[in-house]
Amino acid sequence: MNGAAAAGRWTVRWSRREWSRLLQAFGLSVLLHLFLYGAYALARYWQLPPDFLLPARLRHTHQLQQAIAARREALEREESPLVFVEVSPRQATEEPPPETRFYSDKHSRAANPEADQDTGQPRITGTQDQVAKTETVPPAETYEPLQPAVTPPQPAEPPPPAPPLVTPTLPRPEGDLEVGRPDWVERRGDSETPRPRPRTLAEARARQSPALLPGEKMRQEGGVKNRLEFSALDARATPFGDYDAALVRAVADRWYALLDAKRYAGYQRGRVVVRFLLHSDGRVTDLQVVESTVGLDLSLICEMAVLDPAPYAPWPRELRRLVEGNYRKVQFTFYYN
């Protein structure tokens, strides 16, 4: 009983030596944490990599793993695509804008005729909000739908003409000029006939100026300080600007020609988004329709508009040096309005 009572009253009492050891361990721990934090702060100040304390072999392996991970992330990350816009000669500027998602074959700076605020984007008073376009470019002339050929009625056979009267020809003195009606007077009426109106969209576009593609001006709220007589977007000229301008022109011309052949008259409204790989030799591969709100026939026309003109012109040498690999990812959006 006395032993059990003594055990119940037992307590831990540290000696002065044990307290000294505890304080020493605590002090060493504080110093170690301060040293590690100081090394971390100095590494950030000197911009040292996080693995600078590792051995050289392990550091190389770690850096290689980081490079592979960064490359994989860059390939998987979906980059925001640049949008090509047309820039007319009067909109072209010598200096590029600081930042913009639009590119072209010429620089242009945002401008508008009038605005009561400065939002960084120009105010454009158009009618559509689908395509970035600052000017309304109508076809040069209206076209008439093709009509089936009608065989003209055969005229009745005229009676045989009477034999012409033969009149004697008097000899003409040498050097005497005959005053008569020149042949061009009789043919002048043919040259003054009015020029026939184009009967197809393709013929109308062939007569108009090839500067800009036809289309309606966009509608956009905003305003910038730069005041000009016309509206303009911030666009930066890139090495691919000239090439892509020709590419867009070729695809658009083929698209309109196919719509002419189909006699499309706006019976469906919607859009078609097409993506493909454009190789450095002009080939087109991996074409797919990623979005379509119209029928299969109109989607097929968009695919044919891209494939029929291919292969396109090979990239110039300076463009091949700018692209890693031998292809680019291209996206076209066709609007049926």
C-alpha positions as CSV (number, residue, x, y, z in Angstrom):
1,M,0.0,0.0,0.0
2,N,2.8,2.4,0.8
3,G,4.5,1.7,-2.5
4,A,1.2,2.4,-4.5
5,A,0.7,5.6,-2.7
6,A,4.2,6.7,-3.4
7,A,3.7,5.9,-7.1
8,G,0.6,8.0,-7.2
9,R,2.4,11.0,-5.8
10,W,5.3,10.6,-8.3
11,T,6.0,13.8,-10.4
12,V,8.6,14.7,-13.0
13,R,11.0,17.3,-11.9
14,W,13.7,18.4,-14.4
15,S,17.1,19.3,-13.2
16,R,18.9,22.4,-14.2
17,R,21.1,20.4,-16.6
18,E,18.0,19.1,-18.4
19,W,16.5,22.6,-18.7
20,S,19.8,23.8,-20.2
21,R,19.7,21.1,-22.8
22,L,16.2,21.9,-23.8
23,L,17.0,25.6,-24.2
24,Q,20.0,24.8,-26.3
25,A,18.0,22.6,-28.6
26,F,15.3,25.3,-29.0
27,G,18.0,27.9,-29.8
28,L,19.6,25.7,-32.4
29,S,16.2,25.1,-34.0
30,V,15.6,28.8,-34.2
31,L,19.0,29.5,-35.7
32,L,18.5,26.7,-38.3
33,H,15.1,28.2,-39.3
34,L,16.6,31.7,-39.5
35,F,19.5,30.3,-41.7
36,L,17.1,28.6,-44.1
37,Y,14.9,31.6,-44.4
38,G,17.9,33.9,-44.9
39,A,19.2,31.6,-47.6
40,Y,15.7,31.6,-49.3
41,A,15.6,35.4,-49.1
42,L,19.1,35.8,-50.6
43,A,18.2,33.3,-53.4
44,R,15.2,35.4,-54.4
45,Y,17.2,38.6,-54.1
46,W,20.0,37.1,-56.3
47,Q,17.4,35.3,-58.5
48,L,19.0,31.9,-58.0
49,P,17.1,28.8,-59.1
50,P,15.4,26.8,-56.4
51,D,17.7,23.8,-57.0
52,F,21.0,25.6,-56.6
53,L,21.8,23.7,-53.5
54,L,21.5,20.3,-55.2
55,P,24.5,18.5,-56.6
56,A,25.3,19.2,-60.3
57,R,24.0,15.9,-61.6
58,L,20.7,16.1,-59.7
59,R,20.4,19.8,-60.7
60,H,20.7,18.9,-64.4
61,T,18.1,16.2,-64.0
62,H,15.7,18.5,-62.2
63,Q,16.1,21.2,-64.8
64,L,15.5,18.7,-67.6
65,Q,12.3,17.6,-66.0
66,Q,11.2,21.2,-65.6
67,A,11.9,21.9,-69.3
68,I,9.9,18.9,-70.4
69,A,7.0,19.8,-68.2
70,A,7.0,23.4,-69.5
71,R,7.1,22.2,-73.1
72,R,4.2,19.8,-72.5
73,E,2.2,22.6,-70.9
74,A,2.9,25.0,-73.7
75,L,1.7,22.4,-76.3
76,E,-1.4,21.6,-74.4
77,R,-2.3,25.2,-73.6
78,E,-4.8,26.6,-76.0
79,E,-3.5,29.9,-77.3
80,S,-5.9,32.7,-78.1
81,P,-5.9,32.9,-81.9
82,L,-4.9,36.1,-83.8
83,V,-7.6,37.5,-86.0
84,F,-6.8,38.8,-89.5
85,V,-8.4,42.1,-90.5
86,E,-8.2,44.0,-93.7
87,V,-6.4,47.4,-93.6
88,S,-7.0,49.8,-96.5
89,P,-4.3,52.1,-97.7
90,R,-5.8,55.2,-96.1
91,Q,-5.9,53.4,-92.7
92,A,-2.3,52.3,-92.8
93,T,0.1,53.9,-90.4
94,E,3.9,53.7,-89.9
95,E,3.9,52.9,-86.2
96,P,2.2,49.7,-84.9
97,P,-0.2,49.7,-81.9
98,P,1.2,48.6,-78.6
99,E,-1.1,45.6,-78.1
100,T,-3.8,44.1,-80.2
101,R,-5.3,40.8,-81.2
102,F,-5.7,41.8,-84.8
103,Y,-3.0,41.4,-87.5
104,S,-2.8,42.4,-91.1
105,D,-0.4,43.2,-93.9
106,K,-0.2,46.8,-92.7
107,H,-0.1,48.7,-89.4
108,S,-3.1,50.7,-88.3
109,R,-4.1,52.6,-85.2
110,A,-7.5,52.8,-83.7
111,A,-9.5,55.8,-84.9
112,N,-13.1,57.0,-85.2
113,P,-14.8,60.1,-86.6
114,E,-16.4,61.1,-83.3
115,A,-16.6,59.7,-79.8
116,D,-17.6,61.0,-76.4
117,Q,-15.4,58.7,-74.3
118,D,-12.1,56.9,-74.4
119,T,-12.4,53.2,-73.9
120,G,-9.4,52.0,-75.9
121,Q,-11.5,50.6,-78.8
122,P,-12.9,52.7,-81.6
123,R,-16.6,53.4,-81.9
124,I,-17.9,51.9,-85.2
125,T,-21.4,52.5,-86.3
126,G,-22.1,49.4,-88.4
127,T,-24.8,46.9,-88.7
128,Q,-23.2,43.5,-87.7
129,D,-21.1,42.3,-84.8
130,Q,-19.7,39.1,-86.3
131,V,-16.8,40.1,-88.6
132,A,-14.2,42.7,-87.7
133,K,-14.7,45.2,-90.6
134,T,-14.5,49.0,-90.5
135,E,-15.9,49.8,-93.9
136,T,-18.9,48.7,-95.8
137,V,-17.8,47.4,-99.2
138,P,-20.7,46.6,-101.5
139,P,-20.3,44.8,-104.8
140,A,-19.5,47.2,-107.6
141,E,-22.7,46.4,-109.5
142,T,-25.8,44.4,-108.7
143,Y,-26.1,41.0,-110.4
144,E,-29.0,39.3,-112.0
145,P,-29.7,35.6,-111.5
146,L,-28.9,33.4,-114.4
147,Q,-31.9,32.8,-116.7
148,P,-32.3,29.7,-118.9
149,A,-31.4,30.3,-122.5
150,V,-34.4,30.8,-124.7
151,T,-34.1,29.9,-128.4
152,P,-35.1,33.0,-130.4
153,P,-37.8,32.4,-133.0
154,Q,-36.5,31.8,-136.5
155,P,-37.3,34.7,-138.8
156,A,-39.2,34.1,-142.0
157,E,-37.0,33.7,-145.1
158,P,-36.9,37.0,-147.0
159,P,-37.6,37.0,-150.7
160,P,-34.5,36.7,-152.9
161,P,-33.0,40.2,-153.5
162,A,-33.3,41.8,-156.9
163,P,-30.1,41.9,-158.9
164,P,-28.1,45.0,-158.2
165,L,-28.0,47.7,-160.8
166,V,-24.6,48.1,-162.4
167,T,-23.5,51.7,-162.7
168,P,-20.5,52.7,-164.7
169,T,-17.5,53.8,-162.8
170,L,-15.9,57.0,-164.1
171,P,-12.2,57.3,-164.0
172,R,-10.9,59.4,-161.1
173,P,-8.2,61.9,-161.5
174,E,-5.0,61.0,-159.6
175,G,-4.7,62.8,-156.3
176,D,-8.4,63.5,-155.9
177,L,-9.6,62.2,-152.5
178,E,-13.1,60.8,-152.2
179,V,-15.2,62.2,-149.4
180,G,-17.2,59.4,-147.9
181,R,-18.6,58.0,-144.6
182,P,-15.8,56.2,-142.7
183,D,-16.5,52.7,-141.5
184,W,-16.0,53.7,-137.8
185,V,-19.0,56.0,-138.0
186,E,-21.2,53.1,-138.9
187,R,-19.7,51.0,-136.1
188,R,-19.8,53.7,-133.5
189,G,-23.3,52.7,-132.3
190,D,-22.0,49.3,-131.3
191,S,-19.3,50.8,-129.1
192,E,-21.8,53.0,-127.3
193,T,-24.0,50.2,-126.2
194,P,-24.3,50.0,-122.4
195,R,-22.1,47.5,-120.6
196,P,-24.1,44.5,-119.7
197,R,-24.8,44.0,-116.0
198,P,-23.1,41.1,-114.2
199,R,-25.3,38.1,-113.8
200,T,-23.3,36.4,-111.0
201,L,-21.6,37.3,-107.8
202,A,-18.3,36.2,-109.2
203,E,-18.6,38.4,-112.2
204,A,-19.6,41.4,-110.1
205,R,-16.5,40.9,-107.8
206,A,-14.3,40.5,-110.8
207,R,-15.3,44.0,-111.9
208,Q,-14.8,45.7,-108.5
209,S,-11.6,46.9,-107.0
210,P,-9.7,44.0,-105.4
211,A,-8.6,46.2,-102.5
212,L,-11.1,44.9,-99.9
213,L,-13.5,42.1,-99.7
214,P,-17.2,42.9,-99.8
215,G,-19.0,43.0,-96.5
216,E,-20.9,45.2,-94.0
217,K,-19.3,47.5,-91.5
218,M,-19.2,46.2,-87.9
219,R,-21.0,47.7,-84.9
220,Q,-18.9,48.4,-81.9
221,E,-19.4,50.6,-78.9
222,G,-16.5,52.6,-77.4
223,G,-14.4,55.5,-78.4
224,V,-10.7,56.6,-78.8
225,K,-9.0,60.0,-78.8
226,N,-7.7,59.6,-82.4
227,R,-10.2,61.4,-84.6
228,L,-10.2,60.8,-88.3
229,E,-12.7,60.9,-91.1
230,F,-12.9,57.1,-91.0
231,S,-12.9,54.3,-88.5
232,A,-9.9,52.0,-88.0
233,L,-8.8,49.2,-85.7
234,D,-5.6,48.5,-83.9
235,A,-3.8,46.1,-86.2
236,R,-0.2,45.0,-86.3
237,A,1.6,44.1,-89.6
238,T,3.2,40.6,-89.3
239,P,5.5,38.7,-91.6
240,F,2.5,36.5,-92.5
241,G,0.2,39.5,-93.2
242,D,0.8,39.5,-97.0
243,Y,0.6,35.7,-97.2
244,D,-2.6,35.5,-95.2
245,A,-4.2,38.3,-97.2
246,A,-3.8,36.3,-100.4
247,L,-5.0,33.1,-98.6
248,V,-8.2,34.9,-97.3
249,R,-8.8,36.3,-100.8
250,A,-8.4,32.8,-102.5
251,V,-10.8,31.1,-100.0
252,A,-13.4,33.9,-100.2
253,D,-13.4,33.9,-104.0
254,R,-13.9,30.2,-104.1
255,W,-16.6,30.3,-101.5
256,Y,-18.6,33.0,-103.4
257,A,-18.1,31.0,-106.7
258,L,-19.5,27.9,-105.1
259,L,-22.5,29.9,-103.7
260,D,-23.1,31.2,-107.2
261,A,-23.1,27.7,-108.6
262,K,-25.6,26.6,-106.0
263,R,-27.7,29.7,-106.5
264,Y,-27.7,30.4,-102.8
265,A,-30.3,33.1,-101.9
266,G,-30.1,33.3,-98.1
267,Y,-32.4,30.4,-97.3
268,Q,-30.3,29.5,-94.3
269,R,-28.7,31.6,-91.7
270,G,-25.8,30.6,-89.4
271,R,-22.1,30.1,-89.4
272,V,-19.5,27.4,-90.0
273,V,-16.1,27.2,-88.3
274,V,-13.4,25.2,-90.1
275,R,-9.9,24.3,-88.8
276,F,-7.0,22.8,-90.6
277,L,-3.2,22.6,-90.8
278,L,-1.5,24.7,-93.4
279,H,2.0,23.3,-94.2
280,S,5.0,25.2,-95.4
281,D,4.7,23.8,-98.9
282,G,1.1,25.0,-99.2
283,R,-0.7,21.7,-98.4
284,V,-3.8,21.5,-96.3
285,T,-4.3,18.6,-94.0
286,D,-6.5,17.6,-91.0
287,L,-9.4,19.8,-92.1
288,Q,-12.4,19.5,-89.9
289,V,-15.7,21.4,-89.2
290,V,-15.6,22.2,-85.5
291,E,-18.9,24.1,-85.5
292,S,-21.9,24.4,-87.9
293,T,-25.3,25.9,-87.4
294,V,-26.4,25.3,-91.1
295,G,-27.1,22.3,-93.2
296,L,-24.6,19.8,-94.4
297,D,-24.6,21.2,-97.9
298,L,-23.5,24.6,-96.8
299,S,-20.9,23.1,-94.5
300,L,-19.5,21.1,-97.4
301,I,-19.2,24.3,-99.4
302,C,-17.0,25.8,-96.7
303,E,-14.8,22.8,-96.8
304,M,-14.5,22.9,-100.6
305,A,-13.7,26.6,-100.4
306,V,-10.6,25.7,-98.4
307,L,-9.6,22.5,-100.2
308,D,-10.2,23.5,-103.9
309,P,-7.6,26.3,-104.1
310,A,-5.0,24.1,-102.4
311,P,-2.1,23.6,-102.5
312,Y,-1.4,27.3,-101.8
313,A,1.8,29.1,-102.4
314,P,4.8,27.8,-100.4
315,W,5.9,29.9,-97.5
316,P,8.8,32.2,-98.2
317,R,12.1,31.3,-96.6
318,E,11.9,34.1,-93.9
319,L,8.5,32.8,-92.8
320,R,9.7,29.3,-92.4
321,R,12.3,30.5,-90.0
322,L,9.7,32.1,-87.8
323,V,7.5,29.0,-87.3
324,E,8.6,26.1,-85.2
325,G,7.7,23.1,-87.3
326,N,6.4,23.1,-90.8
327,Y,2.8,23.9,-90.3
328,R,0.4,26.4,-88.8
329,K,-3.0,26.0,-87.3
330,V,-5.6,28.0,-89.2
331,Q,-9.2,28.7,-88.5
332,F,-11.8,30.2,-90.9
333,T,-15.3,31.3,-89.8
334,F,-17.9,31.5,-92.6
335,Y,-21.1,33.5,-91.9
336,Y,-24.3,32.9,-93.9
337,N,-26.4,36.1,-93.4
